[in-house]
Structures are given as structure tokens and as C-alpha cells.
Amino acid sequence: MTGAARMITWAWVALVAITLGSWWLAPAHSGTAAPSMPITAVVLTLALVKSRLIIRYFMEVRTAPRWLRSATDAWLVVLFGAAFVIYLV
């Protein structure tokens, strides 16, 4: 297996683990559907990490010019920053 294929495989494993972790954190598993600010913050952070992994490894941005990598990272920070402000404030 080449280095690039190995990196993509590990990115996929991380995505699966994050998805399962987010599912496990859902409030319905504890028998209550009450909203929780800390759980919302953790799930939003996990969504940010997942989004970055998908953009980097499955949209081939990791091999793109630096300006495009920086622009996608900035876009994610603005997007999730806005989500944090909307849902947590």
C-alpha cells in the first residue's frame, strides 16, 4: 500500500470513529432528549474535524496550492464559528 493510500485509509478510519463517537454522544441514548450545551459543543467540534478530513483527503485539497488549503481552512473556521455563535450563545 502506498503512503497516500495509507493516509486515506487512516482518514477513513478516523471518520468512522468520529461518526460513532458523535452517535454515542446523542442525548437519546441516556433516555432523555434534553439539549446539552457541552455535548453540542463536542459534536460541533467533531463535525469540524470531520469536515476538514473530508476536504483534505477526499476532495484532494491536501495536494492543492497553499492558498486553497488556507482558504478551505478559513471557510471552515468561519462556518463553524457561526454555528457555535448561533447554537451556543
N, C-alpha and C positions, 0 to 999 in steps of 0.2 A: 504494500500500500504506500502510495506517495505521501509526502509531507502535507500537500494541500488536501488530499482525500482524508488523511487522518485528522486534520484540523476541522474539516467539515463534519466528520463523524462525531468528534467531541462537541462541536457546537450543537449538533442534533441531540446528543445525549443530554447536554445542559438544558436545551429547550424542553425536552420531555420531563426532566426533573423539575424545572420551574413550573411547568404546567401542572404536574401532580402536586407540587407544593402549594400552588395557588388554589387548586381544587380542595386540598385538605384544609386550608385556612378558611374556607367558606363557612359563614356562621350557621348554616343549616345543619352542619354535621354535629354541632353541640346541642341540637334540639331546639334552638332558638334562632329566630331570624332577625334579631335586633342588630341594627347597624353598629359598627365598631370603628372608631377613628384609627386606632393603631393597626387594625387588620387592613383597613382601606389603604393606609399609607404603605404597608408592606406589599400589598397586591399591586399598587401603582408602581412601586419601585421595581418589583419583579417584571411588570409589563414593560417598563423602560429597558431593563436588561434584555428581555426577550426581543423587543423591537430592534435594539442595537445589534444583537446577534443575527437576526434575520436580515437586516440591511447589510451588515458586513459580509456574512458568509454565503447567503443565498441570493443576494442581489448583486454580488461581485463588487461591492464598493471597497472591499479591502485592497483590491489591486488598482483602484481608480486613483486619479490625481489627488494630491493632498487637499486641494481646495474643495473637492467634492466630499471627501471624508469629513472635513471640518464642517461643511455646510449641512451634511446629514446629522452630525452630532449636535450642531446648534439648533437645528429644526426639532430634534427630539427633546432637547432641554427646554425649548420654548413650549412645545406641545405638552409635555408632562408637567412643566411648571404651571401652565394654565390649568391643567387638570387638578393639580394639588390645590391651587388657589380656589377653584370652583367647589371642590368637594370637601376640603378640609378647613376652610375659613368660614 
